[in-house]
Amino acid sequence: MSAGPDIRERTHHWSDPRETAAVALRSDGLTFIRAMASGEVPPPPIATLLGMSVAEVEPGRVVFTLEPAEFHFNPIGSVHGGVYATLLDSAAGCAVHTTLPQGARYTSLDLSVKFVRALRTDSGTVRAEGTVVHAGSRTALAEARLFDGDGRLCATATSSCLVIRPDA
């Protein structure tokens, strides 16, 4: 197959992720995620690459949104499962982040995703809603759900996170 006139192109720009990470360590988690949602702190490159953004933030809960586009597609013409997983992991992880004190960090230990419905460009704005189930001193558990523009469930996820405290 040769390239023809149907070739699409996309340009991507992002801010220095080290600067965003430095702000994260100087803030408590809730303040940091709220600053990212308001645009005071630049989003991480994965967010700008995929076109996702933080829409809602409260203690233990974060919502990401995304408009499905062709560049999200897998070879069979629907949004790739990795995009679902990234949205769900981000929502769950950032929900955990909202519970952390200044200087603490987290990393995902696992992510289990269950796919329910395909997403396409006509699915409307999708919402990944992450909620903390348990916030311990060393681990946290979170759930996330992905909905299409009509509010239909498209995927669910559970995540375990390792909490890394500055005094540890």
BELWO-V868152 format. One record per pair of residues at least 24 apart in sequence whose ideal C-beta (glycine too) atoms are under 10 Angstrom apart, sorted by the first residue. I is the first residue (numbers start at 1). J is the second residue. Records with the same first field share a line. If there is no record, write none. Layout:
I->J ; J
//
This chain:
8->69 ; 70 ; 71
9->71
10->49 ; 51 ; 69 ; 70 ; 71
12->45 ; 48 ; 49 ; 50 ; 51 ; 71
13->45 ; 48 ; 49
14->42 ; 43 ; 44 ; 45 ; 46 ; 47 ; 48 ; 49
15->41 ; 42 ; 43 ; 44 ; 45 ; 48
16->42 ; 45
17->42 ; 43 ; 44 ; 45 ; 46
20->44 ; 45 ; 47
21->105
24->97 ; 100 ; 102 ; 103 ; 104 ; 105
25->102 ; 103 ; 104 ; 105 ; 166
26->102 ; 103
27->100 ; 101 ; 102 ; 103
28->97 ; 98 ; 99 ; 100 ; 101 ; 102 ; 103 ; 104
29->57 ; 59 ; 94 ; 95 ; 96 ; 97 ; 98 ; 99 ; 100 ; 101 ; 102 ; 104 ; 105 ; 106
30->57 ; 58 ; 59 ; 60 ; 62 ; 97 ; 98 ; 99 ; 100 ; 101
31->57 ; 98 ; 102
32->57 ; 94 ; 97 ; 98 ; 100 ; 102
33->57 ; 58 ; 59 ; 62 ; 94 ; 95 ; 97 ; 98 ; 100
34->58 ; 62 ; 98
36->62 ; 94 ; 97
37->62 ; 63 ; 64 ; 94
44->90
46->86 ; 89 ; 90
47->86 ; 87 ; 90
49->86
50->82 ; 83 ; 86 ; 87 ; 90
51->83
52->83 ; 86 ; 87 ; 90 ; 91 ; 126 ; 128
54->90 ; 91 ; 94
55->125 ; 127 ; 128 ; 129
56->91 ; 127 ; 129
57->94 ; 95 ; 97 ; 98
58->95 ; 98 ; 131
59->95 ; 98 ; 99 ; 132 ; 135
60->95 ; 96 ; 98 ; 99 ; 130 ; 131 ; 132 ; 133 ; 135 ; 140 ; 142
61->91 ; 94 ; 95 ; 98 ; 129 ; 130 ; 131 ; 132 ; 142
62->90 ; 91 ; 92 ; 93 ; 94 ; 95 ; 96 ; 97 ; 98 ; 128 ; 129 ; 130 ; 131 ; 132 ; 142 ; 144
63->91 ; 94 ; 95 ; 127 ; 128 ; 129 ; 130 ; 131 ; 144 ; 145 ; 147
64->88 ; 89 ; 90 ; 91 ; 94 ; 126 ; 127 ; 128 ; 129 ; 130 ; 144 ; 146
65->91 ; 125 ; 126 ; 127 ; 128 ; 129 ; 149
66->90 ; 119 ; 123 ; 125 ; 126 ; 127 ; 128 ; 146
67->121 ; 123 ; 124 ; 125 ; 126 ; 149
68->118 ; 119 ; 120 ; 121 ; 122 ; 123 ; 124 ; 125 ; 126 ; 148 ; 149
69->120 ; 121
70->120 ; 121
72->119 ; 120 ; 121 ; 126
73->119 ; 120 ; 121
74->118
76->118
77->118 ; 120 ; 121
78->117 ; 118 ; 119 ; 120 ; 121 ; 123
79->118 ; 119 ; 120 ; 121 ; 123 ; 126 ; 146 ; 154 ; 155
80->119
81->113 ; 115 ; 118 ; 119 ; 155
82->113
83->119 ; 126 ; 146
84->113 ; 114 ; 115 ; 116 ; 118 ; 119 ; 126 ; 128 ; 144 ; 146 ; 154 ; 155 ; 156 ; 157
85->111 ; 112 ; 113 ; 115 ; 144 ; 146 ; 155 ; 157
86->111 ; 128
87->113 ; 119 ; 126 ; 127 ; 128 ; 129 ; 130 ; 144 ; 146 ; 154 ; 155 ; 157
88->112 ; 113 ; 114 ; 128 ; 129 ; 130 ; 142 ; 143 ; 144 ; 145 ; 146 ; 154 ; 155 ; 156 ; 157 ; 158 ; 159
89->113 ; 128 ; 130 ; 142 ; 144 ; 157 ; 159 ; 161
90->128 ; 130 ; 144
91->127 ; 128 ; 129 ; 130 ; 131 ; 142 ; 143 ; 144 ; 145 ; 146 ; 157 ; 159
92->128 ; 129 ; 130 ; 131 ; 132 ; 133 ; 140 ; 141 ; 142 ; 143 ; 144 ; 145 ; 157 ; 158 ; 159 ; 160 ; 161
93->130 ; 140 ; 142 ; 144 ; 159 ; 161
94->128 ; 130 ; 142 ; 144
95->129 ; 130 ; 131 ; 132 ; 133 ; 135 ; 140 ; 142 ; 143 ; 144 ; 159 ; 161
96->130 ; 131 ; 132 ; 133 ; 134 ; 135 ; 139 ; 140 ; 141 ; 142 ; 159 ; 160 ; 161 ; 162 ; 163
97->130 ; 132 ; 140 ; 142 ; 161 ; 163
98->130 ; 132 ; 135
99->132 ; 134 ; 135 ; 136 ; 140 ; 142 ; 161 ; 163
100->135 ; 140 ; 161 ; 163 ; 164 ; 165
101->163 ; 165 ; 166
102->166
103->164 ; 165 ; 166 ; 167
104->137 ; 163 ; 164 ; 165 ; 166 ; 167 ; 168
105->161 ; 162 ; 163 ; 164 ; 165 ; 166
106->135 ; 139 ; 140 ; 142 ; 159 ; 161 ; 162 ; 163 ; 164 ; 165
107->161 ; 162 ; 163 ; 164
108->142 ; 159 ; 160 ; 161 ; 162
109->139 ; 140 ; 141 ; 159 ; 160 ; 161 ; 162
110->157 ; 158 ; 159 ; 160 ; 161
111->142 ; 144 ; 157 ; 158 ; 159 ; 160 ; 161
112->156 ; 157 ; 158 ; 159 ; 160
113->144 ; 146 ; 155 ; 156 ; 157 ; 158 ; 159
114->153 ; 155 ; 156 ; 157 ; 158
115->146 ; 154 ; 155 ; 156 ; 157
116->145 ; 146 ; 147 ; 148 ; 152 ; 153 ; 154 ; 155 ; 156
117->146 ; 147 ; 148 ; 152 ; 153 ; 154 ; 155
118->148 ; 154
119->146 ; 148 ; 149 ; 154 ; 155
120->148
122->148 ; 149
123->147 ; 148 ; 149 ; 150 ; 152 ; 154
124->148 ; 149 ; 150 ; 151 ; 152
125->149
126->154 ; 155
127->151 ; 154
128->154 ; 155 ; 157
130->157 ; 159
132->159 ; 161
133->158 ; 159 ; 160
134->160
135->161 ; 163
136->161 ; 163
137->163 ; 165 ; 168
138->162 ; 163 ; 164 ; 165 ; 168
139->163
//
